[in-house]
Amino acid sequence: MADVLKRLLCLFCLSVVVLPVGAVTKADYEVALDNWSLVLASYVGEGGEIDFESLAKELKYLETYIDVIARMSPTSHQAVFTSQAEVLSYHLNAYNALAMWGVIERDIPDDFDSFFKRLWFFKLRTVIVGNKSTSLYDYENDVIRAFNEPRVHFALNCMVKDCPRLPQERFHPNTLEEQLSNLTEDFFNKKKHLNIEHKHAVVYVSEILDFYTEDFVDSGKKQDLLVYINQYSVEKIPLNYEVRFINYDWTINQQH
């Protein structure tokens, strides 16, 4: 916890404001974002693991942000979000915070390793975004994927071990392009997500690319994923290599 305390001291100027019920303003949103920044800096490790146990004991920072998400969105407050980067940053931050909040609500389960656990958490559990009820599944598929930006799949985090690395800072409109590229490069240059076996002419890649193949390649064919991967992988993969998918680890990414 020493590193947590250090980051807390670095961010001492970020105050927590519990917002009254009613209308929210741009200033309220900015305060809430500061609180989200504090959560990420304080409870997320360098590898993206989350200290859920400590977070559960000090929820006011995350709770303030969740409260604002529930009452403000780019749809409900269009004047606050003036660019696509602001809108997409909102959604990426909101999704990750709602997933984090959901794990705490579930009393930090060990995993989502069964279909029914995932169904409950991602589809049947209700979340509120801009005064509208949705689910994490619908939020991702109906709202975020509609941006036609494949790199969002390396920015969204469902709080399990095989998710992309959760950053220690929030998404910012002014640096979003760089953040998305960095996270995508980071993803494809880790053996847990991409492993090339030249001896057998096989490449093993995260099931994320199986779940959303059509977002990465127009053909929808898994073989064509290699063209996309080679844009970000330091080690280039011959396009005739067989593509296989790595079984997804749904264990909660709890920091120990």
C-alpha positions as CSV (number, residue, x, y, z in Angstrom):
1,M,0.0,0.0,0.0
2,A,3.0,2.3,0.2
3,D,2.7,3.2,-3.5
4,V,-1.0,3.8,-3.1
5,L,-0.3,6.3,-0.3
6,K,2.4,8.0,-2.4
7,R,0.0,8.5,-5.3
8,L,-2.7,9.8,-2.9
9,L,-0.3,12.4,-1.6
10,C,0.5,13.4,-5.2
11,L,-3.1,13.9,-5.9
12,F,-4.1,15.5,-2.6
13,C,-5.5,18.5,-4.4
14,L,-8.3,16.5,-5.9
15,S,-11.3,17.0,-3.6
16,V,-14.3,14.7,-3.3
17,V,-17.7,16.3,-3.8
18,V,-20.9,14.4,-3.2
19,L,-23.3,15.9,-5.7
20,P,-26.9,16.8,-4.7
21,V,-29.8,15.1,-6.4
22,G,-30.8,17.1,-9.5
23,A,-29.2,18.7,-12.5
24,V,-25.4,18.3,-13.0
25,T,-23.1,20.7,-14.8
26,K,-19.9,20.7,-16.7
27,A,-18.1,21.7,-13.5
28,D,-19.7,18.7,-11.7
29,Y,-18.4,16.4,-14.5
30,E,-14.9,17.8,-14.2
31,V,-14.8,17.2,-10.4
32,A,-16.1,13.7,-11.0
33,L,-13.4,13.0,-13.6
34,D,-10.8,14.1,-11.0
35,N,-12.2,11.6,-8.6
36,W,-12.0,8.9,-11.3
37,S,-8.4,9.9,-11.9
38,L,-7.7,9.5,-8.2
39,V,-9.2,6.0,-8.2
40,L,-7.1,4.9,-11.1
41,A,-3.9,6.4,-9.6
42,S,-4.5,5.0,-6.2
43,Y,-5.9,1.5,-6.7
44,V,-4.6,0.3,-10.1
45,G,-1.1,-1.3,-10.4
46,E,1.4,-0.8,-13.2
47,G,0.3,-4.0,-14.8
48,G,-3.4,-3.1,-14.6
49,E,-4.3,-5.2,-11.6
50,I,-6.9,-3.6,-9.2
51,D,-6.7,-3.4,-5.4
52,F,-10.5,-4.1,-5.1
53,E,-10.2,-4.9,-1.4
54,S,-8.8,-1.4,-0.5
55,L,-11.1,0.3,-2.9
56,A,-14.1,-1.3,-1.3
57,K,-13.2,0.4,2.0
58,E,-13.0,3.9,0.4
59,L,-15.7,4.1,-2.2
60,K,-16.6,7.8,-2.1
61,Y,-14.3,8.7,-5.0
62,L,-15.7,6.1,-7.4
63,E,-19.2,6.6,-6.1
64,T,-19.1,10.3,-7.0
65,Y,-18.1,9.5,-10.5
66,I,-20.7,6.7,-10.9
67,D,-23.3,9.2,-9.7
68,V,-22.4,11.7,-12.4
69,I,-22.3,9.1,-15.1
70,A,-25.9,8.1,-14.1
71,R,-27.1,11.7,-14.6
72,M,-24.9,13.0,-17.4
73,S,-23.9,11.7,-20.8
74,P,-23.1,13.0,-24.2
75,T,-26.7,12.4,-25.2
76,S,-28.3,14.0,-22.2
77,H,-25.8,17.0,-22.1
78,Q,-24.8,17.5,-25.7
79,A,-23.5,21.0,-25.1
80,V,-20.8,19.7,-22.7
81,F,-19.3,17.3,-25.2
82,T,-18.2,19.3,-28.3
83,S,-16.0,16.8,-30.1
84,Q,-16.0,13.1,-30.9
85,A,-12.8,12.6,-28.8
86,E,-14.7,14.0,-25.8
87,V,-17.6,11.7,-26.4
88,L,-15.5,8.6,-26.8
89,S,-13.3,9.5,-23.8
90,Y,-16.5,9.8,-21.8
91,H,-17.7,6.3,-22.8
92,L,-14.4,4.5,-22.3
93,N,-14.0,6.0,-18.8
94,A,-17.6,5.4,-17.9
95,Y,-17.6,1.7,-19.1
96,N,-14.4,0.9,-17.1
97,A,-15.8,2.7,-14.0
98,L,-19.1,0.9,-14.2
99,A,-17.3,-2.5,-14.6
100,M,-15.1,-1.7,-11.6
101,W,-18.2,-0.7,-9.6
102,G,-20.0,-3.9,-10.6
103,V,-17.2,-6.0,-9.2
104,I,-17.4,-4.2,-5.8
105,E,-21.2,-4.6,-5.9
106,R,-20.7,-8.3,-6.3
107,D,-18.5,-8.4,-3.2
108,I,-15.4,-9.0,-5.4
109,P,-16.1,-12.5,-6.9
110,D,-13.3,-14.8,-7.8
111,D,-14.1,-15.0,-11.4
112,F,-16.7,-14.9,-14.2
113,D,-15.7,-18.3,-15.5
114,S,-19.2,-19.6,-16.3
115,F,-21.7,-18.5,-19.0
116,F,-24.3,-17.7,-16.3
117,K,-21.9,-15.5,-14.3
118,R,-21.0,-13.5,-17.4
119,L,-24.6,-13.3,-18.4
120,W,-25.6,-11.8,-15.1
121,F,-22.7,-9.4,-14.9
122,F,-22.6,-8.1,-18.4
123,K,-26.2,-8.5,-19.7
124,L,-28.7,-8.8,-16.9
125,R,-27.1,-6.3,-14.4
126,T,-28.5,-2.8,-15.0
127,V,-26.2,0.3,-15.2
128,I,-27.4,3.9,-15.6
129,V,-25.8,6.2,-18.2
130,G,-27.2,9.6,-18.7
131,N,-30.6,8.8,-17.0
132,K,-31.0,5.7,-19.2
133,S,-30.9,2.1,-18.1
134,T,-28.6,-0.3,-20.0
135,S,-26.2,-3.1,-19.4
136,L,-22.4,-3.3,-19.9
137,Y,-23.0,-5.6,-22.9
138,D,-25.5,-3.2,-24.6
139,Y,-23.4,-0.2,-23.7
140,E,-20.3,-1.7,-25.4
141,N,-22.1,-3.2,-28.4
142,D,-24.8,-0.5,-29.1
143,V,-22.9,2.7,-28.1
144,I,-19.1,2.2,-28.0
145,R,-18.6,-0.2,-31.0
146,A,-20.7,2.2,-33.1
147,F,-17.7,4.5,-33.2
148,N,-16.1,2.0,-35.6
149,E,-12.8,2.3,-33.8
150,P,-11.3,-1.2,-33.2
151,R,-8.8,0.1,-30.7
152,V,-11.5,0.6,-28.1
153,H,-11.3,-3.2,-27.5
154,F,-7.8,-2.5,-26.0
155,A,-9.1,0.3,-23.8
156,L,-12.3,-1.3,-22.4
157,N,-11.7,-3.3,-19.3
158,C,-14.1,-5.8,-17.7
159,M,-11.8,-6.3,-14.7
160,V,-10.5,-9.8,-15.4
161,K,-7.0,-11.0,-16.0
162,D,-7.1,-11.4,-19.8
163,C,-8.5,-8.0,-20.4
164,P,-6.1,-5.4,-21.8
165,R,-4.1,-3.5,-19.2
166,L,-6.2,-1.0,-17.3
167,P,-4.3,2.4,-17.4
168,Q,-3.4,4.3,-14.2
169,E,-4.9,7.4,-15.7
170,R,-8.2,8.2,-17.4
171,F,-8.8,8.8,-21.0
172,H,-8.3,12.4,-22.1
173,P,-9.8,13.9,-25.3
174,N,-6.6,15.7,-26.1
175,T,-4.4,12.6,-25.9
176,L,-7.0,9.9,-26.8
177,E,-5.4,9.0,-30.1
178,E,-2.0,8.4,-28.5
179,Q,-3.6,6.5,-25.6
180,L,-5.5,4.2,-27.9
181,S,-2.4,3.5,-30.0
182,N,-0.2,2.9,-27.0
183,L,-2.7,0.5,-25.4
184,T,-3.0,-1.4,-28.6
185,E,0.7,-1.7,-29.1
186,D,1.1,-2.8,-25.4
187,F,-1.6,-5.5,-25.9
188,F,0.0,-7.0,-29.0
189,N,3.5,-7.1,-27.6
190,K,2.7,-9.2,-24.5
191,K,2.9,-13.0,-24.8
192,K,-0.2,-13.5,-22.7
193,H,-2.2,-11.9,-25.6
194,L,0.0,-12.8,-28.6
195,N,2.4,-15.7,-28.9
196,I,4.1,-16.7,-32.2
197,E,5.4,-20.2,-32.7
198,H,7.6,-20.1,-35.8
199,K,8.4,-23.8,-35.6
200,H,4.8,-24.7,-36.2
201,A,3.8,-21.6,-38.3
202,V,1.1,-20.8,-35.7
203,V,0.2,-17.6,-33.9
204,Y,-1.9,-17.7,-30.7
205,V,-3.9,-14.5,-30.1
206,S,-6.3,-13.3,-27.5
207,E,-10.0,-14.4,-27.8
208,I,-10.9,-10.7,-28.0
209,L,-10.0,-10.9,-31.7
210,D,-12.3,-13.9,-32.0
211,F,-15.2,-12.2,-30.1
212,Y,-15.0,-9.1,-32.4
213,T,-13.3,-10.3,-35.6
214,E,-15.6,-8.2,-37.8
215,D,-14.4,-5.0,-36.0
216,F,-10.8,-5.7,-37.1
217,V,-11.2,-7.0,-40.6
218,D,-13.7,-6.2,-43.3
219,S,-13.7,-9.9,-44.5
220,G,-14.6,-11.2,-41.1
221,K,-12.1,-14.0,-41.6
222,K,-9.7,-14.8,-38.8
223,Q,-6.8,-15.3,-41.1
224,D,-7.0,-11.7,-42.1
225,L,-6.5,-10.6,-38.5
226,L,-2.7,-11.0,-39.1
227,V,-2.7,-7.8,-41.2
228,Y,-4.3,-5.8,-38.4
229,I,-2.0,-7.3,-35.8
230,N,1.2,-6.6,-37.8
231,Q,0.4,-2.9,-37.6
232,Y,1.1,-3.0,-33.8
233,S,3.3,-6.1,-33.1
234,V,7.0,-5.4,-33.1
235,E,7.6,-8.9,-34.4
236,K,5.9,-9.2,-37.8
237,I,3.9,-12.4,-38.4
238,P,4.0,-14.1,-41.8
239,L,0.5,-13.9,-43.3
240,N,0.4,-17.7,-44.0
241,Y,0.6,-18.6,-40.3
242,E,-2.4,-20.4,-38.8
243,V,-4.4,-18.3,-36.3
244,R,-5.5,-19.8,-33.1
245,F,-7.2,-18.2,-30.1
246,I,-6.1,-18.3,-26.5
247,N,-8.7,-19.3,-24.0
248,Y,-9.8,-16.3,-22.1
249,D,-9.0,-16.1,-18.4
250,W,-12.1,-14.7,-16.6
251,T,-10.4,-14.6,-13.2
252,I,-11.0,-11.2,-11.5
253,N,-7.8,-9.1,-11.8
254,Q,-7.4,-8.6,-8.1
255,Q,-4.1,-7.0,-6.9
256,H,-2.4,-9.2,-4.2
